[in-house]
Amino acid sequence: MRKITYSEYLEALEKVNIFHRQVQNELEETGVSIKKCENDTADESLISLLQNYGSKRMLFAITSFLQSEAIYNRIPFLSIEQVSIAFFVEKYTLNQLKGIRNLGPNSLFLLNKILQDAGYGLSLK
């Protein structure tokens, strides 16, 4: 195995820093602040709301979807239990959620009803 030089190490470190700045800029452009999401404990967790009022099939579909979003760093949370209702409603629309596996029209209607009862609601577009 070839050893890297110090200058190669510094170049790689600079590329990592550029990547992190790009990710931070993308989050700021979408209006999401990582600090805001980490400190937002006043909002109830989406998962806990769905566990209390949603069906198991809908909970599984939303959980699977959010896990894939977290894996690909599309949401600024390490755990899906941290996803607040406000963040979910701001980030996703009904049209975006239509493509989720095992989430049919009735489940989408129930999800929107649960969110409206909690004081939120999903937009169409």
Secondary structure, 3 states (H helix, E strand, C coil): CCCCCHHHHHHHHHHHHHHHHHHHHHHHHCCCCHHHHHHCCCCCEHHHHHHHHCCHHHHHHHHHHHHHHHHCCCCCCCCHHHCEHHHHHHHCCHHHHCCCCCCCHHHHHHHHHHHHHCCCCCCCC
